[in-house]
């Protein structure tokens, strides 16, 4: 086993390096979008809308009802911008609410 000398690396960086090496970085980044949903939208929205998965840059979000579906659809562009800012790159290209 090879050990590096110097400062310890953050676990997130190690995980990202492993995923990159195995060709799974895109899936990891998509998973990060789902994981960060609540932080980005806040508790109020997250209580009524749950991010489920990302497929080819499209985030699928399950909403409590048609009212929340409509409300979040109106905020879609802003939510995409905030998510991508939190991710540090453009991962999410669209959001579909159901």
PAZAPA-4460 file (N, C-alpha, C; in steps of 0.05 Angstrom, whole numbers, plus 32768, in hexadecimal, padded with zeros to 4 digits):
% residues 98
    n_x    n_y    n_z   ca_x   ca_y   ca_z    c_x    c_y    c_z   seq   type   mol
   8011   7FE9   8000   8000   8000   8000   8012   8019   8000     1      X     A
   800A   802D   7FF1   8019   8045   7FEF   800D   805B   8000     2      X     A
   801D   8068   8010   8013   807E   8021   8020   8097   8018     3      X     A
   8010   80AD   8017   801B   80C7   8011   8024   80D5   802A     4      X     A
   8039   80E4   8027   8042   80F5   803D   8036   8110   803A     5      X     A
   8035   811F   8050   802B   813A   804E   8010   813C   805C     6      X     A
   8001   8151   8054   7FE7   8156   8061   7FD3   8141   8059     7      X     A
   7FC2   8139   806B   7FAC   8126   8065   7F99   8133   8051     8      X     A
   7F8E   8123   803F   7F7B   812C   802B   7F5F   8129   8036     9      X     A
   7F4D   813C   8030   7F31   8139   8038   7F24   8120   802C    10      X     A
   7F13   8113   803B   7F06   80FB   8032   7EF7   80FF   8018    11      X     A
   7EEA   8116   8015   7EDB   811C   7FFC   7EED   811B   7FE4    12      X     A
   7F05   8126   7FE7   7F19   8126   7FD1   7F22   810A   7FCA    13      X     A
   7F25   80F9   7FDE   7F2D   80DD   7FDA   7F17   80CE   7FCB    14      X     A
   7EFF   80D2   7FD4   7EE8   80C4   7FC7   7EE5   80CD   7FAA    15      X     A
   7EE8   80E7   7FA5   7EE6   80F1   7F8A   7EFC   80E5   7F78    16      X     A
   7F14   80E3   7F83   7F2A   80D7   7F74   7F25   80BA   7F6D    17      X     A
   7F19   80AB   7F7F   7F13   808F   7F7A   7EFE   808D   7F64    18      X     A
   7EE9   809D   7F66   7ED4   809D   7F52   7EDF   80A5   7F37    19      X     A
   7EF0   80B9   7F36   7EFC   80C2   7F1D   7F0C   80AB   7F11    20      X     A
   7F1C   809E   7F21   7F2D   8088   7F17   7F1D   8071   7F0C    21      X     A
   7F06   806D   7F17   7EF4   8056   7F0E   7EE0   805F   7EF8    22      X     A
   7EE2   8078   7EF0   7ED0   8081   7EDB   7EB4   8087   7EE5    23      X     A
   7EB1   808C   7EFE   7E96   8090   7F0A   7E92   80AC   7F14    24      X     A
   7EA3   80BF   7F0C   7EA2   80DA   7F16   7E87   80E7   7F10    25      X     A
   7E7D   80E4   7EF8   7E63   80F0   7EF0   7E4D   80E6   7F03    26      X     A
   7E4C   80CD   7F08   7E38   80C2   7F1B   7E3B   80CD   7F37    27      X     A
   7E54   80D0   7F3F   7E5A   80DB   7F5A   7E50   80F8   7F5B    28      X     A
   7E56   8108   7F46   7E4D   8123   7F46   7E2F   8126   7F45    29      X     A
   7E22   8114   7F37   7E05   8114   7F36   7DF9   810D   7F52    30      X     A
   7E06   80FA   7F5F   7DFD   80F2   7F7A   7E00   810A   7F8D    31      X     A
   7E16   8119   7F8A   7E1A   8131   7F9A   7E03   8145   7F97    32      X     A
   7DF8   8147   7F7F   7DE1   8159   7F7B   7DC9   8151   7F8B    33      X     A
   7DC4   8137   7F8C   7DAE   812D   7F9C   7DB3   8131   7FBA    34      X     A
   7DCC   812C   7FC2   7DD4   812F   7FDE   7DD2   814C   7FE7    35      X     A
   7DD7   815F   7FD6   7DD8   817B   7FDD   7DBD   8189   7FDA    36      X     A
   7DA9   817B   7FD0   7D8F   8187   7FCB   7D84   8197   7FE3    37      X     A
   7D83   818A   7FFA   7D77   8197   8012   7D87   81AF   801A    38      X     A
   7DA2   81AE   8019   7DB2   81C5   8020   7DAD   81DC   800D    39      X     A
   7DAA   81D6   7FF4   7DA6   81EB   7FE0   7D8A   81F8   7FE2    40      X     A
   7D75   81E7   7FE4   7D5A   81F2   7FE4   7D50   81FA   7FFF    41      X     A
   7D5C   81F0   8014   7D53   81F6   802F   7D3F   81E2   803A    42      X     A
   7D3B   81E3   8054   7D29   81D0   8061   7D0C   81D2   8058    43      X     A
   7D03   81EA   8054   7CE6   81EE   804D   7CE0   81E0   8032    44      X     A
   7CEF   81E5   801E   7CEA   81D8   8004   7CF0   81BA   8006    45      X     A
   7D06   81B2   8012   7D0D   8196   8015   7CF8   8186   8023    46      X     A
   7CE9   8192   8034   7CD3   8184   8042   7CBD   817C   802F    47      X     A
   7CBC   8189   8017   7CA6   8184   8004   7CB0   8179   7FE9    48      X     A
   7CCA   8178   7FE6   7CD6   816F   7FCC   7CF0   8161   7FD1    49      X     A
   7CF2   8148   7FC7   7D09   8137   7FCC   7D17   8131   7FB2    50      X     A
   7D31   8137   7FB1   7D41   8130   7F9A   7D46   8112   7F9A    51      X     A
   7D41   8105   7F83   7D42   80E8   7F83   7D5B   80DE   7F74    52      X     A
   7D60   80E9   7F5C   7D76   80DF   7F4C   7D7D   80F3   7F36    53      X     A
   7D94   80EF   7F2A   7D9C   80FF   7F13   7DA2   80EC   7EFC    54      X     A
   7D97   80F1   7EE5   7D9C   80E1   7ECD   7DA4   80F4   7EB6    55      X     A
   7DBD   80F2   7EAD   7DC7   8102   7E97   7DC2   8120   7E9B    56      X     A
   7DC8   8129   7EB3   7DC6   8146   7EB9   7DAA   814F   7EC1    57      X     A
   7D97   813D   7EC2   7D7C   8145   7ECA   7D76   813B   7EE6    58      X     A
   7D70   814D   7EF8   7D6A   8146   7F14   7D4C   8141   7F16    59      X     A
   7D45   812A   7F20   7D29   8123   7F24   7D21   8127   7F41    60      X     A
   7D0C   8137   7F45   7D04   813F   7F60   7CE7   8137   7F64    61      X     A
   7CE1   8129   7F79   7CC5   8122   7F80   7CBA   8137   7F92    62      X     A
   7CA3   8142   7F8A   7C96   8157   7F99   7C7E   814C   7FA8    63      X     A
   7C76   815A   7FBD   7C60   8151   7FCE   7C45   8152   7FBF    64      X     A
   7C42   8167   7FAE   7C29   816A   7FA0   7C2D   817C   7F88    65      X     A
   7C17   8181   7F79   7C19   8191   7F61   7C1F   81AF   7F67    66      X     A
   7C18   81B8   7F7E   7C1E   81D3   7F86   7C3C   81D7   7F88    67      X     A
   7C49   81C5   7F96   7C66   81C6   7F99   7C74   81C2   7F7E    68      X     A
   7C69   81B0   7F6E   7C73   81AC   7F53   7C73   81C6   7F43    69      X     A
   7C5D   81D4   7F44   7C5B   81ED   7F35   7C6E   8202   7F40    70      X     A
   7C6E   8205   7F5A   7C7F   8219   7F67   7C9D   8215   7F61    71      X     A
   7CA6   81FC   7F62   7CC2   81F6   7F5D   7CC9   81F8   7F3F    72      X     A
   7CB6   81F2   7F2F   7CBA   81F5   7F12   7CBF   8212   7F0C    73      X     A
   7CB1   8224   7F19   7CB6   8241   7F15   7CD1   824A   7F1E    74      X     A
   7CDD   823B   7F31   7CF8   8242   7F3C   7D0E   8231   7F2F    75      X     A
   7D08   8221   7F1B   7D1B   820E   7F10   7D36   821A   7F09    76      X     A
   7D37   822F   7EFA   7D50   823B   7EF1   7D61   8243   7F09    77      X     A
   7D55   824F   7F1D   7D63   8257   7F35   7D6E   823F   7F44    78      X     A
   7D5E   822A   7F46   7D66   8212   7F54   7D7E   8204   7F46    79      X     A
   7D7D   8204   7F2C   7D93   81F8   7F1C   7DAD   8208   7F21    80      X     A
   7DAB   8222   7F20   7DC2   8233   7F25   7DCE   822E   7F41    81      X     A
   7DBC   822D   7F55   7DC5   822A   7F71   7DD2   820E   7F75    82      X     A
   7DC6   81FA   7F69   7DD1   81DF   7F6B   7DED   81DD   7F5E    83      X     A
   7DEF   81E8   7F46   7E08   81E7   7F38   7E1E   81F7   7F46    84      X     A
   7E16   820D   7F52   7E29   821D   7F62   7E33   820D   7F7A    85      X     A
   7E20   81FF   7F87   7E28   81EE   7F9E   7E3A   81D7   7F96    86      X     A
   7E36   81CD   7F7D   7E46   81B7   7F73   7E61   81C0   7F68    87      X     A
   7E63   81DA   7F62   7E7C   81E4   7F58   7E80   81E1   7F3A    88      X     A
   7E6C   81D7   7F2C   7E6C   81D4   7F0F   7E51   81CE   7F05    89      X     A
   7E4D   81D0   7EEB   7E32   81CB   7EE0   7E2D   81AD   7EDC    90      X     A
   7E1F   81A2   7EEF   7E17   8186   7EEF   7DFA   8183   7EE7    91      X     A
   7DE9   8195   7EF3   7DCC   8194   7EEE   7DC5   81A6   7ED7    92      X     A
   7DB8   819B   7EC3   7DB0   81AA   7EAC   7D92   81AF   7EAC    93      X     A
   7D83   819E   7EBA   7D66   81A1   7EBB   7D5C   8194   7ED5    94      X     A
   7D44   819B   7EDE   7D37   818E   7EF5   7D1B   8187   7EEC    95      X     A
   7D13   816F   7EF2   7CF8   8165   7EEC   7CEA   815F   7F06    96      X     A
   7CD4   816B   7F0A   7CC4   8167   7F23   7CAD   8154   7F1C    97      X     A
   7CA8   8142   7F2F   7C91   8130   7F2C   7C82   812C   7F46    98      X     A
***
